Amino acid sequence: MNYADTIAAALGLGVRQVAKTIELLDQGATIPFIARYRKEVTGSLNEVQIAAIRDQLLRLRELDARRTFILDAIRAQDKLTPELEQRIREAATMTQLEDLYLPFKPRRRTYASIAIERGLEPLADALMQQRDSNVVALAQPFVNAEKGVPTVDDALQGARHIIAERVSEDAFARSRVRNIFRRTALLTSSVVRTKIEEAAKYESWFDWSEPVQKAPSHRVLAIFRGADEGLLRLHLLPATDEEPLKVLHSQFVQGHNAAADQVAQAVDDGYHRLLAPSLETELYRQVKERADREAIRIFATTPRPRLRASPLGRKRVMAIDPGFRTGCKVVCLNEHGDLLHFDTIYPFASVREERAAMERLVMLADEFSVDAVAIGNGTAGRETEDMVRRCAFHKQPVVVMVSESGASVYSASEVARREFPDCDITVRGAVSIGRRLMDPLAELVKIDPRSIGVGQYQHDVDQHLLQEGLHDTVVSCVNSVGVELNTASPELLSYVSGIGPALADRIVEYRTDEGPFLSRRDLLKVPRLGPKAYEQCAGFLRVADSANPLDRSAVHPERYALVERMAADLGCGVEQLMADRELRGRIDLQRYCTEECGMPTLRDILAELDKPGRDPRAQFEVFEFDRSVNTIEDLKPDMVLPGIVTNITAFGAFVDVGVHHDGLVHISQMAHHRVTDPAQVVHLHQQVKVKVLEVDLRRKRISLSLKV
């Protein structure tokens, strides 16, 4: 089926753009590859737009797969009428499809199915016609004690059960009442009275009510979590039953007699017992999904600044994983991140031990020519930083606090065991801290993105959707930065366009067995890495020591001949062209413009020739907390302090000011103008100045403001 028209209309894009993008996706092209190297084909769509096309395409294909299943299932029951088939084929949403399928679904026994088994369906049909005032006479022929219908009242009750189920399964009725729920339903929560003390953290929602449509994602997730823990009671219902019942009565109750009264009773029962609970459950799923998607949108963007944080680069690093009682684990790494030495110091045991620890650090810094010291920001981090800064180093190293988020996950992982089989987890953790300073991206890709610390409610949202969103973010970051083929870990390579874990392992195995890659073309020698994978990955991989200078750049191999022609037209070689700005200034791009390689790609090529293989990440800058502030007790209102953004939510941002408890900058304190999205004001790991508004020592809560 051609989905381009539908997707283009939904996203406000050109039909041709969408159609060509779908074609590339179906051919196995990745989002980074399409966005960077197929601009002429897509009309220069960016990664976000291409991802939206992919997601819409998956949704439509899932819808059609479900449509086919439903048609086959109803056809097998010999109940598929031409009218029903047309309605199923025209259904535009999964909800519409499921409403149409509901009466034909296999189900457990219900009051209605039992009544049908007892032969009461004709009575229900007769009552639905609402022509008879003598319902007793109408029901009398159906009284049969042997069939479980001993009285007239039993017969009428069974018939009402059948009518109630019909009302609740009527597609038109469900649609109308569903619209009422969506428009008027309230999210209400109350505390479970027997668990008031246990539910203290949900105190704000002990007696809460607000329109479902206006409930922000963070509040929805908090209340739903309280309900899941059995501490809150939750409902998603209209304030009154008046409007839903009025709609249902207008559709089903047509007469003014005893039969109509029976139908009215059945409608009320069908709404209260069947339809309202069903729609409440459905609305719960929809509200949860909406909250999940909004939270995941924020979560997925949150790690990007951290993954693309400024790298210190190839420097010799001493890394310290701090600890009070168990001591500080110290490792020394060379400029490639290889472990040279590990040790343990106990600076907090006594004054004598502190002096010995400081002397030991100075000796190690001299022995291993340390350029920088990376200190984990967890327990004892600030105290360790203070001790390190007091060391009498002969050559003063850069001292940096590094986030430990996820370091323990890495330490216990199979990746860490493979890298350091003879070291314990504490040593591995310290190594990870040091490598994060050298190259955050290369190190953080070794752990599940969810372990980086992406949001307050990350464990409450759909984990599959969260994983997909975070995976897209990591893939985007890795490919935008580029990867050195001869030094990259399997984990880093696995995120490169077109590679994946299996090929990444084969690339590393080939590199280990055959030696370093001498060119990009050597990738084709890797077992099972064929032309398609090569096309997808080659432009994002760098070979620093290649004889071909273009192998060190982001110019795709499919455009090497074009660059060589540019150089030949200027009477020089490619290397000279890349080194001489004046020569590049003489290139007339229009002369090389074709349908396949238009101006967008040509401009990208020229920009890359200007700064081949450039790292798009910002220059590394040293950050330092206020040295006069070490604990939450040191904080006082109106203090202005340097801080690091550690988390971003829908209601604000959390900032580390160096006291082991992150402070909250509420969304109302983020700017002098109204802010609707905190992510538009700050980004993760950003260095900021904040003012202390309030300190709650009892609850360990810090209120901050960016309005300094």
Secondary structure, 3 states (H helix, E strand, C coil): CCCHHHHHHHHCCCHHHHHHHHHHHHCCCCHHHHHHHCHHHHCCCCHHHHHHHHHHHHHHHHHHHHHHHHHHHHHHCCCCCHHHHHHHHHCCCHHHHHHHHHHHCCCCCCHHHHHHHCCCHHHHHHHHHCCCCCHHHHHHHHCEHHHCECCHHHHHHHHHHHHHHHHHHCHHHHHHHHHHHHHHCEEEEEECHHHCCCCHHHHHHCEEEEEHHHCCHHHHHHHHHHHHCCCEEEEEECCCCHHHHHHHHHHHCCCCCHHHHHHHHHHHHHHHHHHHHHHHHHHHHHHHHHHHHHHHHHHHHCHHHHHCCCCCCCCCEEEEECCCCCCEEEEEECCCCCEEEEEEECCCCCHHHHHHHHHHHHHHHHHCCCCEEEEECCCCHHHHHHHHHCCCCCCCCEEEEECCCCHHHHHCCHHHHHHCCCCCHHHHHHHHHHHHHHCHHHHHCCCCHHHHCCCCCCCCCCHHHHHHHHHHHHHHHHHHHCEECCCCCHHHHHCCCCCHHHHHHHHHHHHHHHCCCCCHHHHHHCCCCCHHHHHHHHHHEECCCCCCHHHHCCCCHHHHHHHHHHHHHCCCCHHHHHHCHHHHHCCCHHHHCCCCCCHHHHHHHHHHHHCCCCCCCCCCCCCCCCCCCCCHHHCCCCCEEEEEEEEEECCEEEEECCCCCCEEEEHHHCCCCCCCCHHHCCCCCCEEEEEEEEEECCCCEEEEECCC
